[in-house]
Amino acid sequence: MEDVQVVAMLVRRCIAGDAAAWEEIVQTYNRRIYNLCYRFAGSADDALVREAAVAALGAIGDERGLPAILAATGDKPAVRRRAVLALAPFDGEEVDSALARALEDRDWQVRQAAEDLERAFAPDQSDPDQNV
């Protein structure tokens, strides 16, 4: 079977809900997918493509994608908002600094995304075990 036919079969299995097929696609193509997303996050002409690439990098959660996500926090509002959300799997000074800037962003949706992210990772004040 040719590569195209194998991929088509895997995609059909994924659509049908086959988790093993999804895992095979991820294992086989993860490097290509990551590289495309990284490249598109900073250089695609279309802001929607940059937004999707940043979202994918955040979902992948690989530290190598963080510079592209951080750079996207200075893009158009929709891309900035997606970049803030894509920061969720990461931590560190650069991430904290980007979130602080997002909390002061001129676009209310960017500010809201940063507030939501902060709230999601804030210690639960009602849980005494987290306040130790």
NULOSE-230334 format. One record per residue (C-alpha): x, y, z; residue number from 0. Coordinates in nm, 2 decimals, decimal comma. Layout:
<nodes>
X	Y	Z	NUM
...
</nodes>
This chain:
<nodes>
0,00	0,00	0,00	0
0,13	0,35	-0,09	1
0,20	0,61	0,18	2
-0,10	0,82	0,07	3
-0,33	0,52	0,10	4
-0,19	0,43	0,44	5
-0,24	0,79	0,56	6
-0,59	0,80	0,42	7
-0,68	0,47	0,59	8
-0,54	0,60	0,92	9
-0,74	0,92	0,89	10
-1,06	0,73	0,82	11
-0,99	0,52	1,13	12
-0,93	0,83	1,33	13
-1,26	0,98	1,22	14
-1,43	0,66	1,32	15
-1,29	0,70	1,67	16
-0,99	0,46	1,65	17
-0,75	0,58	1,92	18
-0,47	0,35	1,80	19
-0,49	0,51	1,45	20
-0,46	0,85	1,61	21
-0,16	0,74	1,81	22
0,01	0,60	1,50	23
-0,04	0,93	1,32	24
0,10	1,12	1,61	25
0,40	0,89	1,64	26
0,47	0,89	1,27	27
0,41	1,26	1,19	28
0,46	1,45	1,51	29
0,79	1,60	1,41	30
0,65	1,72	1,08	31
0,34	1,86	1,24	32
0,54	2,04	1,51	33
0,78	2,19	1,25	34
0,50	2,31	1,03	35
0,32	2,47	1,33	36
0,64	2,63	1,45	37
0,71	2,78	1,11	38
0,35	2,89	1,05	39
0,32	3,05	1,39	40
0,56	3,32	1,31	41
0,56	3,35	0,93	42
0,22	3,27	0,78	43
0,06	3,56	0,59	44
-0,29	3,47	0,72	45
-0,35	3,56	1,09	46
-0,59	3,26	1,11	47
-0,31	3,02	1,01	48
-0,08	3,18	1,27	49
-0,36	3,15	1,53	50
-0,42	2,78	1,45	51
-0,04	2,71	1,46	52
0,00	2,88	1,80	53
-0,30	2,68	1,93	54
-0,15	2,36	1,80	55
0,19	2,44	1,96	56
0,02	2,50	2,29	57
-0,17	2,17	2,26	58
0,15	1,99	2,18	59
0,31	2,15	2,49	60
0,67	2,10	2,38	61
0,91	2,35	2,53	62
1,07	2,40	2,19	63
0,74	2,57	2,08	64
0,74	2,83	2,36	65
0,95	3,09	2,18	66
0,70	3,09	1,89	67
0,41	3,12	2,13	68
0,57	3,40	2,32	69
0,64	3,58	2,00	70
0,28	3,55	1,90	71
0,17	3,74	2,21	72
0,28	4,05	2,01	73
0,07	3,97	1,70	74
-0,29	4,07	1,61	75
-0,56	4,04	1,88	76
-0,70	3,70	1,78	77
-0,35	3,56	1,76	78
-0,25	3,72	2,09	79
-0,55	3,57	2,26	80
-0,48	3,23	2,13	81
-0,11	3,26	2,23	82
-0,21	3,35	2,59	83
-0,43	3,03	2,60	84
-0,14	2,83	2,45	85
0,08	2,93	2,74	86
-0,12	2,70	2,97	87
0,11	2,40	2,97	88
0,42	2,62	3,03	89
0,57	2,80	3,33	90
0,87	3,02	3,41	91
0,96	3,38	3,41	92
0,90	3,44	3,04	93
0,55	3,29	3,07	94
0,47	3,50	3,38	95
0,59	3,81	3,21	96
0,38	3,74	2,90	97
0,08	3,68	3,11	98
0,14	4,01	3,30	99
0,16	4,20	2,97	100
-0,16	4,02	2,85	101
-0,35	4,14	3,16	102
-0,28	4,49	3,05	103
-0,35	4,43	2,68	104
-0,56	4,69	2,49	105
-0,79	4,41	2,37	106
-1,05	4,29	2,62	107
-1,05	3,93	2,49	108
-0,67	3,90	2,54	109
-0,71	4,04	2,89	110
-1,00	3,80	2,96	111
-0,79	3,50	2,83	112
-0,51	3,60	3,07	113
-0,75	3,63	3,36	114
-0,91	3,30	3,28	115
-0,57	3,13	3,27	116
-0,46	3,29	3,60	117
-0,78	3,18	3,76	118
-0,75	2,83	3,63	119
-0,40	2,79	3,79	120
-0,46	2,98	4,11	121
-0,47	2,78	4,43	122
-0,82	2,69	4,54	123
-0,87	2,91	4,85	124
-1,14	2,67	4,97	125
-0,90	2,38	4,98	126
-0,69	2,40	5,30	127
-0,43	2,15	5,16	128
-0,33	2,39	4,89	129
-0,28	2,68	5,12	130
0,00	2,52	5,32	131
</nodes>
